[in-house]
Amino acid sequence: MSVEKRKIKKVLIANRGEIALRIIRTVKELGLEAIAVYEKPDSESNYIRLADDAILIGDRPRKEYLDIDKIIWAARKTGADAIHPGYGFLSENADFSAACEKAGIIFVGPPPQVIRDMGDKVVARKVMENAGVPTIPGTDNLAPGTDGINQAKDFADKYGYPIMLKASAGGGGRGIRKVNNEEELKAQLPQVRNETRSAFNDDSIYIEKCIESPRHIEIQILADHHGNIIHLGSRDCSIQRRHQKLLEIAPADLPGNVLDAMYDAAIKGARQVGYVNAGTVEFLVNAKTNEFWFMEMNTRLQVEHTVTEELTGVDIVRQQIKIAEGNVLDIPAERVHMMGKAIQVRINAEDPKNNFMPEGGKILEVYHSPGGPGVRLDGVVYQGYCIPTDYDSLMVKMTVRGYDWEQTIQRLKRALNNFLIVGPKTTIPFYLAICDEPDFQAGKFDTSYLETHDQIFNYPEQEREVAKLTKLIAEIHARKINPYAY
């Protein structure tokens, strides 16, 4: 296969926050220039200061990062010859990939048609079926109105309840609803259409048989323009809230022959669709029998890519850029060894006891992060940082690595306890409660974990004395006086 090689000099990162900073680090390691874009609410963000250049693209929060024309304008204005989309925003937008192609700018990701095919969950399932990958029984897109309800009823009559209503263009846990009976079906289907129309500007809905309490396993792949495809092992993302991942583990604790079959299925599926760059093939696994089925493919860098990087030593962003330049993938399969265990937790400014309500608008009065062996932090927050109300509540991703499961949990617990965050409520005490839960310690969890272990929400909320002391010291330092001295 003849592929034109192009040397990248400047990479514009079409994203914000911790993922923008993470990409900037690798871009600069490669000796390339990193260009940041930002909306006005992000004007004081750390990632802007660490880029070689930064350009304001507008005032509207969450609007400008989704404006393809403005991103292309910014790339042209700064002379960027490549764009990395990160995750979220435009990262899985086929029109964005096509616009980059049309403008002569390298898109660090898959070709437009691959994104389009894998972004349509119905098309993606058919592609995987053609590749011989096991898929969950499902329908094509449902017809509108009464005809769609009748189609859904016919499917439920054949496969039985519960069933899953899903947005064909969905992602991030949105547009998914479990339906337990015909009455719920009639009520929920119009609601899901409205939700998906609002979230994705597309109200296409399809149905899948509900696999109850499965494990959610994903396979990281890399593919170049020359037909080479490799996997970088597995991740277990079963512990979720509202179909959104909270805690990710690598590798998945499954028998070797099952993982080998999943690796083979992921590579077959990627080859069938003509995949290029980094991607993730996601499966649902029967927790009792280890039977697995294709769920979806994410055509972008994953939030949880850090656990894979920590165990394999592969910088996935570096490989994305090298692949985008047209280079041959030079990681032999025998080099990929998942040594030990790694866990990533998302330290969010949220109140887990209040349905994970975001703590937007609150100030980090004190922020001290942990360190030590096997601890990696990816974040952009600092003491005095204001939790944004316009964006997500993620403050920092923490990835810990150990030789085995027991040590990794112990290390996670130590690192969580070494965090000092005063101001917003966070997910830290919630994760500490999980660390002490017997089933988690035994490696027994699936997608129903939070619902079946509601005792983990009964964690204590008392502010530690050391946190109070640190807060006082910070206040004395800022005001130059002791406010409690008489």
TIKE-661472 format. One line per 2 residues: number of its first residue (from 1); their letters; for each residue z, y, x of C-alpha. Coordinates in steps of 0.2 Angstrom, whole numbers, m for minus. Example, Ala and Ser with C-alpha at 12.3 -4.5 7.8 and 13.67 -1.06 7.14 Angstrom:
REM TIKE-661472
1 = AS = 39,m22,62 | 36,m5,68
This chain:
REM TIKE-661472
1 = MS = 0,0,0 | m6,17,7
3 = VE = 8,30,6 | 6,48,12
5 = KR = 21,52,23 | 28,70,22
7 = KI = 42,77,32 | 55,86,22
9 = KK = 62,102,29 | 72,110,15
11 = VL = 80,101,1 | 85,111,m15
13 = IA = 100,103,m24 | 97,105,m43
15 = NR = 115,102,m47 | 133,109,m45
17 = GE = 150,104,m41 | 156,89,m30
19 = IA = 139,80,m31 | 130,96,m25
21 = LR = 142,97,m10 | 140,78,m7
23 = II = 121,79,m6 | 122,95,5
25 = RT = 133,86,18 | 120,72,21
27 = VK = 105,85,20 | 113,94,35
29 = EL = 117,78,44 | 99,75,44
31 = GL = 95,92,52 | 87,99,36
33 = EA = 91,115,26 | 101,113,10
35 = IA = 97,126,m4 | 110,127,m18
37 = VY = 107,134,m36 | 120,141,m47
39 = EK = 124,148,m64 | 135,164,m65
41 = PD = 151,154,m69 | 149,144,m53
43 = SE = 147,160,m42 | 164,156,m33
45 = SN = 161,138,m31 | 163,130,m14
47 = YI = 147,121,m13 | 137,137,m13
49 = RL = 146,143,3 | 142,127,12
51 = AD = 123,127,8 | 111,136,20
53 = DA = 105,147,6 | 110,149,m13
55 = IL = 100,157,m27 | 107,163,m44
57 = IG = 96,155,m58 | 105,164,m73
59 = DR = 120,168,m83 | 120,154,m96
61 = PR = 132,140,m93 | 124,122,m94
63 = KE = 107,130,m99 | 100,136,m82
65 = YL = 104,119,m74 | 93,112,m87
67 = DI = 78,124,m86 | 64,115,m76
69 = DK = 54,131,m74 | 69,140,m66
71 = II = 73,126,m54 | 54,125,m49
73 = WA = 55,144,m47 | 70,143,m36
75 = AR = 62,130,m25 | 46,141,m22
77 = KT = 56,156,m19 | 67,148,m5
79 = GA = 53,138,2 | 61,121,m2
81 = DA = 49,107,m1 | 60,94,m9
83 = IH = 72,93,m24 | 87,82,m26
85 = PG = 93,81,m44 | 110,73,m41
87 = YG = 116,65,m57 | 117,72,m75
89 = FL = 107,88,m80 | 89,85,m75
91 = SE = 91,69,m65 | 84,57,m77
93 = NA = 71,69,m85 | 53,63,m83
95 = DF = 46,80,m86 | 56,87,m71
97 = SA = 50,74,m60 | 32,77,m66
99 = AC = 34,96,m64 | 40,94,m46
101 = EK = 24,83,m43 | 13,96,m50
103 = AG = 21,110,m40 | 18,100,m24
105 = II = 37,98,m22 | 44,81,m17
107 = FV = 56,74,m30 | 70,64,m23
109 = GP = 70,50,m36 | 58,39,m45
111 = PP = 40,43,m52 | 39,51,m69
113 = QV = 33,36,m78 | 47,25,m71
115 = IR = 60,37,m77 | 51,38,m94
117 = DM = 50,20,m96 | 68,16,m91
119 = GD = 74,31,m101 | 68,23,m117
121 = KV = 80,9,m120 | 68,0,m131
123 = VA = 54,1,m118 | 66,m4,m104
125 = RK = 72,m20,m113 | 54,m25,m115
127 = VM = 50,m22,m97 | 65,m33,m92
129 = EN = 60,m47,m104 | 43,m47,m96
131 = AG = 51,m49,m79 | 61,m64,m86
133 = VP = 78,m54,m86 | 90,m60,m99
135 = TI = 92,m46,m113 | 103,m44,m128
137 = PG = 95,m47,m145 | 89,m30,m152
139 = TD = 76,m21,m162 | 63,m8,m159
141 = NL = 66,10,m164 | 72,10,m183
143 = AP = 61,18,m196 | 68,34,m203
145 = GT = 78,34,m220 | 80,19,m231
147 = DG = 67,9,m221 | 78,10,m206
149 = IN = 94,5,m215 | 84,m10,m222
151 = QA = 78,m15,m204 | 96,m14,m198
153 = KD = 102,m25,m213 | 89,m38,m209
155 = FA = 95,m38,m191 | 113,m40,m195
157 = DK = 109,m54,m208 | 101,m64,m193
159 = YG = 113,m60,m179 | 129,m56,m189
161 = YP = 141,m41,m187 | 147,m32,m177
163 = IM = 131,m24,m171 | 128,m8,m160
165 = LK = 119,7,m165 | 111,15,m149
167 = AS = 101,31,m145 | 84,26,m137
169 = AG = 86,41,m126 | 104,40,m124
171 = GG = 116,40,m108 | 133,45,m103
173 = GR = 141,35,m117 | 134,46,m130
175 = GI = 124,40,m146 | 133,23,m146
177 = RK = 142,17,m161 | 149,0,m166
179 = VN = 146,m6,m184 | 157,m19,m192
181 = NE = 149,m21,m209 | 136,m15,m221
183 = EE = 146,m1,m228 | 149,6,m210
185 = LK = 131,4,m206 | 125,15,m221
187 = AQ = 138,28,m216 | 136,28,m197
189 = LP = 117,27,m195 | 113,45,m201
191 = QV = 128,51,m191 | 121,43,m175
193 = RN = 104,51,m178 | 112,68,m180
195 = ET = 122,65,m164 | 107,60,m154
197 = RS = 96,73,m160 | 109,86,m154
199 = AF = 112,78,m138 | 95,72,m133
201 = ND = 83,81,m144 | 77,64,m150
203 = DS = 84,55,m165 | 76,38,m161
205 = IY = 89,24,m164 | 89,5,m161
207 = IE = 101,m9,m163 | 108,m22,m152
209 = KC = 119,m37,m155 | 137,m32,m150
211 = IE = 144,m42,m136 | 162,m40,m139
213 = SP = 174,m36,m124 | 161,m39,m110
215 = RH = 163,m34,m92 | 151,m20,m87
217 = IE = 143,m24,m70 | 130,m14,m61
219 = IQ = 119,m18,m46 | 114,m4,m34
221 = IL = 96,m6,m28 | 85,4,m16
223 = AD = 66,3,m16 | 53,11,m6
225 = HH = 35,16,m9 | 29,0,1
227 = GN = 36,m13,m11 | 52,m17,m2
229 = II = 67,m18,m13 | 85,m23,m9
231 = HL = 102,m23,m17 | 118,m16,m11
233 = GS = 129,m27,m20 | 139,m25,m36
235 = RD = 151,m14,m45 | 163,m17,m59
237 = CS = 164,m2,m71 | 173,m11,m86
239 = IQ = 187,1,m88 | 180,15,m98
241 = RR = 185,28,m112 | 172,31,m126
243 = HQ = 159,21,m116 | 162,32,m101
245 = KL = 168,25,m84 | 185,30,m77
247 = LE = 188,18,m63 | 175,8,m53
249 = IA = 177,m7,m42 | 166,m15,m28
251 = PA = 161,m29,m27 | 163,m37,m44
253 = DL = 174,m52,m45 | 162,m65,m50
255 = PG = 156,m82,m44 | 144,m81,m30
257 = NV = 130,m90,m39 | 132,m77,m54
259 = LD = 131,m62,m43 | 116,m70,m34
261 = AM = 107,m72,m51 | 111,m54,m56
263 = YD = 104,m48,m39 | 88,m57,m42
265 = AA = 87,m51,m60 | 89,m33,m54
267 = IK = 76,m34,m41 | 64,m43,m52
269 = GA = 66,m29,m65 | 64,m15,m53
271 = RQ = 48,m23,m46 | 41,m25,m64
273 = VG = 43,m7,m68 | 37,m1,m50
275 = YV = 53,7,m46 | 55,18,m31
277 = NA = 71,26,m23 | 89,23,m28
279 = GT = 93,15,m45 | 106,5,m54
281 = VE = 103,m10,m65 | 117,m12,m77
283 = FL = 122,m28,m86 | 135,m34,m99
285 = VN = 144,m51,m94 | 153,m63,m105
287 = AK = 170,m63,m98 | 173,m81,m102
289 = TN = 156,m89,m98 | 149,m77,m85
291 = EF = 133,m76,m95 | 125,m59,m92
293 = WF = 112,m48,m101 | 102,m33,m96
295 = ME = 109,m17,m103 | 100,m2,m95
297 = MN = 94,5,m79 | 100,22,m72
299 = TR = 86,30,m63 | 97,41,m52
301 = LQ = 111,42,m40 | 127,36,m49
303 = VE = 144,45,m49 | 152,29,m42
305 = HT = 140,27,m28 | 154,30,m16
307 = VT = 162,13,m18 | 146,5,m12
309 = EE = 144,17,2 | 162,13,8
311 = LT = 159,m6,8 | 141,m7,15
313 = GV = 141,8,27 | 125,14,19
315 = DI = 123,32,15 | 113,31,m1
317 = VR = 108,49,m1 | 101,48,16
319 = QQ = 91,33,11 | 85,42,m5
321 = IK = 78,56,6 | 70,44,19
323 = IA = 62,35,5 | 55,51,m3
325 = EG = 47,55,14 | 37,39,13
327 = NV = 47,30,26 | 49,11,25
329 = LD = 66,5,20 | 74,m2,36
331 = IP = 89,m10,30 | 88,m29,32
333 = AE = 96,m39,18 | 107,m48,30
335 = RV = 115,m31,35 | 122,m29,17
337 = HM = 139,m36,17 | 153,m30,5
339 = MG = 168,m31,16 | 184,m30,7
341 = KA = 187,m21,m9 | 185,m3,m14
343 = IQ = 190,7,m30 | 185,24,m36
345 = VR = 195,35,m48 | 190,51,m56
347 = IN = 204,64,m54 | 200,74,m70
349 = AE = 209,89,m77 | 213,80,m93
351 = DP = 227,74,m104 | 225,55,m106
353 = KN = 239,55,m119 | 229,68,m130
355 = NF = 213,58,m131 | 208,64,m113
357 = MP = 208,82,m119 | 201,93,m105
359 = EG = 212,106,m97 | 199,120,m95
361 = GK = 205,137,m90 | 221,131,m81
363 = IL = 224,136,m63 | 228,124,m48
365 = EV = 244,133,m43 | 247,119,m30
367 = YH = 233,107,m23 | 237,95,m8
369 = SP = 226,80,m7 | 230,63,2
371 = GG = 222,56,17 | 225,41,29
373 = PG = 216,25,32 | 203,20,19
375 = VR = 204,36,8 | 188,46,4
377 = LD = 188,62,m6 | 173,70,m15
379 = GV = 177,86,m23 | 176,105,m23
381 = VY = 193,111,m29 | 206,120,m20
383 = QG = 223,129,m23 | 219,144,m34
385 = YC = 204,135,m42 | 202,138,m61
387 = IP = 197,122,m71 | 180,127,m79
389 = TD = 179,128,m98 | 160,127,m97
391 = YD = 158,111,m87 | 166,94,m85
393 = SL = 184,92,m80 | 181,82,m64
395 = MV = 191,89,m49 | 189,76,m36
397 = KM = 183,58,m34 | 194,47,m24
399 = TV = 188,31,m16 | 200,19,m7
401 = RG = 195,4,3 | 206,m11,8
403 = YD = 204,m29,16 | 208,m37,m1
405 = WE = 212,m33,m19 | 231,m32,m16
407 = QT = 230,m20,m2 | 217,m9,m11
409 = IQ = 228,m7,m26 | 243,m3,m14
411 = RL = 232,10,m5 | 226,17,m21
413 = KR = 244,19,m27 | 250,27,m11
415 = AL = 235,39,m11 | 238,44,m30
417 = NN = 257,47,m26 | 252,58,m11
419 = FL = 242,70,m22 | 251,86,m27
421 = IV = 243,95,m41 | 252,108,m51
423 = GP = 244,117,m65 | 233,106,m76
425 = KT = 238,89,m83 | 228,76,m74
427 = TI = 223,58,m75 | 234,53,m59
429 = PF = 249,47,m69 | 237,37,m80
431 = YL = 229,28,m65 | 247,25,m57
433 = AI = 251,16,m74 | 236,5,m72
435 = CD = 240,1,m54 | 257,m6,m60
437 = EP = 249,m16,m75 | 250,m35,m72
439 = DF = 232,m39,m79 | 224,m26,m68
441 = QA = 234,m32,m53 | 227,m50,m57
443 = GK = 209,m43,m59 | 209,m47,m78
445 = FD = 200,m33,m87 | 185,m29,m98
447 = TS = 178,m15,m108 | 192,m17,m121
449 = YL = 205,m14,m107 | 212,3,m113
451 = ET = 212,m3,m132 | 222,m19,m127
453 = HD = 234,m11,m115 | 239,4,m124
455 = QI = 256,3,m115 | 248,12,m100
457 = FN = 248,28,m109 | 267,28,m110
459 = YP = 269,35,m92 | 282,48,m88
461 = EQ = 276,66,m87 | 291,73,m77
463 = ER = 286,85,m63 | 292,78,m47
465 = EV = 304,88,m37 | 293,89,m22
467 = AK = 279,97,m33 | 292,109,m39
469 = LT = 297,113,m21 | 279,115,m16
471 = KL = 275,127,m30 | 290,138,m25
473 = IA = 284,138,m7 | 267,143,m13
475 = EI = 274,157,m24 | 285,163,m10
477 = HA = 270,163,2 | 259,173,m10
479 = RK = 271,186,m16 | 280,187,1
481 = IN = 297,186,m8 | 308,173,m15
483 = PY = 307,176,m34 | 323,165,m36
485 = AY = 333,174,m23 | 347,186,m30
